[in-house]
Amino acid sequence: MLMKKMSLLPLIALLLCISTAHAEVSKEKREEIEKMLRLTGMEKMVDQIKTQMISGLKNQITDVPETFWTKFAQKMDSRELIEKIIPVYDKYYTIEDLRAVNAFYASPAGQKVLSTMPQVVQESMKIGEEWGRKIGEKAMEEAKQESKGK
Protein backbone atom coordinates (compact mmCIF):
# COMPACT_ATOMS: atom_id res chain seq x y z
CA MET A 1 0.00 0.00 0.00
CA LEU A 2 2.77 2.41 0.96
CA MET A 3 4.66 1.60 -2.26
CA LYS A 4 1.62 2.46 -4.41
CA LYS A 5 1.16 5.74 -2.60
CA MET A 6 4.87 6.52 -2.71
CA SER A 7 4.81 6.05 -6.49
CA LEU A 8 2.74 9.24 -6.64
CA LEU A 9 5.62 11.26 -5.24
CA PRO A 10 7.86 11.10 -8.34
CA LEU A 11 4.91 12.11 -10.50
CA ILE A 12 4.19 15.12 -8.30
CA ALA A 13 7.87 16.05 -8.25
CA LEU A 14 7.98 15.78 -12.03
CA LEU A 15 4.96 18.06 -12.39
CA LEU A 16 6.60 20.59 -10.10
CA CYS A 17 9.82 20.49 -12.06
CA ILE A 18 8.46 20.79 -15.58
CA SER A 19 10.06 23.95 -16.81
CA THR A 20 9.47 26.24 -19.69
CA ALA A 21 12.22 26.86 -22.21
CA HIS A 22 14.88 28.36 -20.01
CA ALA A 23 16.16 31.37 -21.88
CA GLU A 24 18.49 33.77 -20.14
CA VAL A 25 16.63 36.68 -18.61
CA SER A 26 18.54 39.95 -18.33
CA LYS A 27 19.44 41.01 -14.80
CA GLU A 28 17.35 44.17 -15.09
CA LYS A 29 14.27 42.32 -16.35
CA ARG A 30 14.72 39.55 -13.77
CA GLU A 31 14.69 42.19 -11.01
CA GLU A 32 11.44 43.66 -12.36
CA ILE A 33 9.85 40.22 -12.61
CA GLU A 34 10.91 39.33 -9.08
CA LYS A 35 9.57 42.68 -7.85
CA MET A 36 6.23 41.96 -9.52
CA LEU A 37 6.11 38.49 -7.97
CA ARG A 38 6.77 40.01 -4.54
CA LEU A 39 4.22 42.81 -5.00
CA THR A 40 1.53 40.41 -6.20
CA GLY A 41 2.18 37.91 -3.41
CA MET A 42 3.28 35.11 -5.76
CA GLU A 43 5.99 33.99 -3.35
CA LYS A 44 3.39 33.60 -0.58
CA MET A 45 1.04 31.78 -2.94
CA VAL A 46 3.76 29.29 -3.85
CA ASP A 47 4.27 28.58 -0.15
CA GLN A 48 0.50 28.13 0.29
CA ILE A 49 0.38 25.74 -2.67
CA LYS A 50 3.23 23.76 -1.14
CA THR A 51 1.34 23.53 2.17
CA GLN A 52 -1.86 22.45 0.40
CA MET A 53 -0.01 19.82 -1.63
CA ILE A 54 1.53 18.32 1.47
CA SER A 55 -1.82 18.35 3.24
CA GLY A 56 -3.39 16.48 0.32
CA LEU A 57 -0.57 13.97 0.24
CA LYS A 58 -0.90 13.41 3.99
CA ASN A 59 -4.51 12.39 3.42
CA GLN A 60 -3.44 9.86 0.78
CA ILE A 61 -0.29 8.57 2.44
CA THR A 62 -1.25 8.01 6.04
CA ASP A 63 1.25 5.40 7.15
CA VAL A 64 4.37 7.59 7.48
CA PRO A 65 5.43 9.56 10.56
CA GLU A 66 5.00 13.34 10.78
CA THR A 67 8.79 13.72 10.65
CA PHE A 68 8.64 12.44 7.05
CA TRP A 69 6.37 15.35 6.09
CA THR A 70 8.57 17.87 7.87
CA LYS A 71 11.61 16.64 5.96
CA PHE A 72 9.67 16.44 2.70
CA ALA A 73 8.44 20.03 3.08
CA GLN A 74 11.99 21.21 3.69
CA LYS A 75 13.08 19.56 0.44
CA MET A 76 10.41 21.38 -1.55
CA ASP A 77 12.20 24.59 -2.46
CA SER A 78 9.65 27.28 -3.32
CA ARG A 79 12.41 29.34 -4.91
CA GLU A 80 12.92 26.54 -7.45
CA LEU A 81 9.35 26.98 -8.69
CA ILE A 82 9.76 30.77 -8.81
CA GLU A 83 12.87 30.30 -10.96
CA LYS A 84 10.84 28.18 -13.36
CA ILE A 85 8.08 30.79 -13.53
CA ILE A 86 10.38 33.75 -14.30
CA PRO A 87 10.90 32.77 -17.98
CA VAL A 88 7.13 32.72 -18.48
CA TYR A 89 6.89 36.36 -17.40
CA ASP A 90 9.94 37.13 -19.53
CA LYS A 91 8.18 35.61 -22.54
CA TYR A 92 4.99 37.66 -22.25
CA TYR A 93 6.08 41.01 -20.79
CA THR A 94 8.59 43.62 -21.88
CA ILE A 95 10.71 45.50 -19.36
CA GLU A 96 8.44 48.51 -19.96
CA ASP A 97 5.33 46.41 -19.22
CA LEU A 98 6.87 45.16 -16.00
CA ARG A 99 7.89 48.64 -14.85
CA ALA A 100 4.38 49.97 -15.51
CA VAL A 101 2.71 47.06 -13.73
CA ASN A 102 5.11 47.36 -10.79
CA ALA A 103 4.48 51.10 -10.52
CA PHE A 104 0.76 50.39 -10.40
CA TYR A 105 1.01 47.54 -7.88
CA ALA A 106 3.28 49.65 -5.66
CA SER A 107 0.72 52.48 -5.62
CA PRO A 108 -2.11 52.69 -3.06
CA ALA A 109 -4.64 51.82 -5.79
CA GLY A 110 -2.60 48.81 -6.87
CA GLN A 111 -2.28 47.60 -3.29
CA LYS A 112 -6.04 47.96 -2.89
CA VAL A 113 -6.64 45.93 -6.07
CA LEU A 114 -4.32 43.19 -4.78
CA SER A 115 -5.82 43.13 -1.29
CA THR A 116 -9.43 43.04 -2.48
CA MET A 117 -8.99 40.74 -5.50
CA PRO A 118 -9.82 37.50 -3.63
CA GLN A 119 -13.15 38.96 -2.45
CA VAL A 120 -13.93 40.43 -5.89
CA VAL A 121 -13.23 37.09 -7.56
CA GLN A 122 -15.26 35.15 -4.98
CA GLU A 123 -18.27 37.46 -5.24
CA SER A 124 -18.02 37.53 -9.06
CA MET A 125 -17.96 33.72 -9.15
CA LYS A 126 -21.17 33.58 -7.06
CA ILE A 127 -22.85 36.03 -9.43
CA GLY A 128 -21.61 34.02 -12.43
CA GLU A 129 -22.90 30.77 -10.95
CA GLU A 130 -26.35 32.28 -10.34
CA TRP A 131 -26.39 33.75 -13.85
CA GLY A 132 -25.39 30.39 -15.35
CA ARG A 133 -28.01 28.57 -13.29
CA LYS A 134 -30.76 30.90 -14.53
CA ILE A 135 -29.61 30.52 -18.14
CA GLY A 136 -29.59 26.73 -17.72
CA GLU A 137 -33.10 26.76 -16.28
CA LYS A 138 -34.31 28.99 -19.10
CA ALA A 139 -32.71 26.72 -21.71
CA MET A 140 -34.41 23.68 -20.15
CA GLU A 141 -37.75 25.49 -20.09
CA GLU A 142 -37.46 26.59 -23.72
CA ALA A 143 -36.27 23.14 -24.81
CA LYS A 144 -39.36 21.57 -23.13
CA GLN A 145 -41.64 24.03 -24.92
CA GLU A 146 -39.88 23.34 -28.21
CA SER A 147 -40.24 19.58 -27.82
CA LYS A 148 -43.95 19.90 -26.90
CA GLY A 149 -44.57 21.94 -30.03
CA LYS A 150 -43.39 19.16 -32.32
HUCOR-V732865 format. One record per pair of residues at least 12 apart in sequence whose ideal C-beta (glycine too) atoms are under 10 Angstrom apart, sorted by the first residue. I is the first residue (numbers start at 0). J is the second residue. Records with the same first field share a line. If there is no record, write none. Layout:
I->J, J
//
This chain:
0->60, 61, 62
1->60, 61, 62, 63
3->59, 60
4->56, 59, 60, 61, 62, 63
5->60, 63
7->56, 59, 60
8->56, 60, 71
11->52, 55, 56, 75
12->74, 75
14->52
15->48, 49, 52, 75, 76, 79, 80, 83
16->79, 80, 83
17->83
18->79, 80, 82, 83, 84, 86, 87
19->83, 84, 85, 86, 87, 89, 90
20->86, 87, 90
21->82, 83, 85, 86, 89
22->86, 89, 90
23->86, 89
24->82, 85, 86, 88, 89, 90
25->89, 94
27->94, 97, 98
28->85, 88, 89, 92, 93, 94, 97, 98
29->82, 85, 86, 88, 89, 97
30->94, 97, 101
31->88, 89, 92, 93, 94, 95, 96, 97, 98, 99, 100, 101
32->81, 84, 85, 86, 87, 88, 89, 92, 94, 97, 101
33->81, 85, 88, 97
34->97, 98, 100, 101, 104, 105
35->88, 92, 96, 97, 98, 100, 101, 104, 105
36->81, 84, 85, 88
37->81, 101, 104
38->100, 101, 102, 103, 104, 105, 109, 110, 113
39->100, 101, 104, 109, 112, 113, 116
40->104, 113, 114, 116
41->77, 80, 81, 84, 88
42->77, 78, 80, 81
43->77
44->77
45->75, 76, 77, 78, 79, 80, 81, 84
46->75, 77, 80
47->77
48->75, 77, 80
49->72, 75, 76, 77, 80
50->72, 75
52->71, 72, 75
53->68, 69, 71, 72, 75
54->68
56->68, 71
57->71
88->100
//
